[in-house]
Amino acid sequence: MEHPENDQAYKGLTVNSGVSSQPTVNPYRQVKKRRQLGVSDYVEGILKGDVSILGRAVTLVESTADAHQAIAQEVIEKCLPYSGNSRRIGITGVPGAGKSTSIDVFGLHVLRQGHKLAVLAIDPSSERTHGSILGDKTRMEKLSVQKDAFIRPSPSAGSLGGVARKTRETIVLCEAAGYDRIFVETVGVGQSETAVHSMVDFFLLIQLAGTGDELQGIKRGIMEMADGIAINKCDGDNVDRAKLAAAQFRNALHLFPPTPSKWRPEVVTYSGYYELDIDKVWDMIDRYFEYVDKTGYFERKRQEQEKYWMIETIDEQLRSKFYNTPEVAALLEQKEIRVLNNEQSSFTAAKDVLDFYFSRLREIDA
Ligand code: GDP
């Protein structure tokens, strides 16, 4: 049939018959599908230091899907014998203290010493903000282009306990992949420090000078956890104030009880932005590691941490199994109403729910 546009009215315009519609994708293009990896592929890749496989394994660790978790746990188990051979350093400080600027230059410093560095983060707020600002590659411009640096933002799903466990498991994978320096970044304002403290060997607190209140919202508990305090932005006309703050921190630390390692936390000043006295910060950290190696505290602390994480994992699994049981959730809802209406006390209501859960477990067992 003649096409209507072939009518004379269209003058120079002719339309030939042809294919009615072109394929929207190039049929000759090879679509590369990512191969599904098995546990041994992951383990082999990680042990070879394959960054892309390491990244995919970390994604599995972070996934909440049961099938992913099952593989992740097996991979972690197989990587465990190859892990542990690193220095794990926690870095904290309030927003604006200069964490990312500092991690960028600290990171280059350790790379120059011939190490491989993984930068991880714990940011429990990231669930709310959908994506973490900590451990973000764009904040560490110099480091992020280095081939021996692996940067991973905070896992974003779940409770602080869950987020922390994932970061800890990621440490195992990174170490097995040959990363012998691990930084774990966190914001110095809340509970996440305790979690970071429980997975690192050295805890560095980044502080600022000259803002009046020298503690800057840093809780005393965080200062007590610190093995070293580094006062940043010791540059330009801030040098005197930074040195004064250092003296004040030294005095304050004297009043604290001795640390479990008996190491006396040190205070140094530096400038992350102008890259001044970075080696002073690093000498302090090296001194600490020499000290704890000699006293045996390094090993002791790692063993304590292993125990802590076993209990934490049990806690977390129990909780999640309990609360994710639909019958428990339904009963809890009823009990909540009764408690709010003063028909039952919170204690007997809790006991009823627990009794129900345990009797149900016995039924399943039988
Ligand atoms: P974070 O929120 O702790 O990660 O802090 P940033 O690293 O993002 O730094 C906050 C601000 O302080 C940025 O504007 C940095 O440029 C600035 N800053 C960081 N380190 C220094 C430093 O050593 N000296 C000076 N003068 N500014 C710095």
Boltz pocket constraint, residues with backbone or C-beta under 6 A from the ligand:
constraints:
  - pocket:
      binder: B
      contacts: [[A, 93], [A, 94], [A, 95], [A, 96], [A, 97], [A, 98], [A, 99], [A, 100], [A, 101], [A, 102], [A, 232], [A, 233], [A, 234], [A, 235], [A, 270], [A, 271], [A, 272], [A, 273], [A, 274]]
      max_distance: 6.0
